[in-house]
């Protein structure tokens, strides 16, 4: 399916979920689909760590649902994170793995396993994740989204989104969130304070 | 109670006094007693991670959720987290307290840690990472002070635990 169409669909289904995106295309695509400046943390300054960041957040705020995006390039760099996700088994976390077979943030360079179509569902299941889903078309995503993302769950959810690579032309139109690091931290943190009543920045010595 | 257990318990008390809830770790032989102590302590959720960078990201996320956390790792582990710390903690100004072992220092006869003896402190200085070496039990109360400092200035800091303290 088309990368941006997929993200626009996800944006249309989003309610109060907090979103963490990864370095590369998911940052760009989520920004293009939402222009969200409050409830999304564009973790552009990280490779392969968005779902760990999201896991820390989901652990800290079990009353809030968290979506984390990551490309398969990032997964290739830190596949072992899935062991940690299995161990933490957070029911309020959905890990969206955006599979396009390349390092999309760096000019669509091929992944090391370019000769083989990686089976991320099999990898996740072999590691012990139980709620594992895969969608390769908007129609399939429309049909299965609610069961996968909003269904009853006792643990972590892993969703593979099979998408096409962005063309150079498509990527030019995406843009990036204009916020710098501290601004994003404060906007996101204040939103969490508003949603949960938590005191994120008010640590008093 | 052995000295190792006493030191580990004192460190755990410091963490609890600061409100730390999440403890992330990768092991080093020197901190195994400390890891066992926090793992058994119901005041903490101890998450063993796959690599040290994952610990840094977990702690950053927990911070954004308003939960206190620390990362425990060996010196070699710290040498692998420069990217994560400088990207996540420096870019977004997110504090974290990282405990490392001062491997490779005088008295550590493991040849494999010679590189840490040579490069750990120069790397900490190169990335402007504030750090404190804790070598004696009476200095353990410094931990709470340093943890609070990270929160006040939105910066990470490192506490390096020595062989003499941990053995």
Interface residues (C-beta under 8 A of the other chain):
Chain A: X20 X41 X43 X45 X46 X47 X48 X49 X50 X52 X53 X54 X55 X56 X57 X58 X59 X60 X61 X78 X80 X81 X83 X84 X87 X88 X181 X182 X184 X185 X188 X189 X192 X193 X196 X198 X199 X200 X203 X205
Chain B: X22 X45 X47 X48 X49 X50 X51 X53 X54 X56 X57 X58 X59 X60 X61 X62 X63 X64 X65 X66 X67 X69 X83 X84 X87 X88 X91 X92 X93 X94 X148 X151 X152 X154
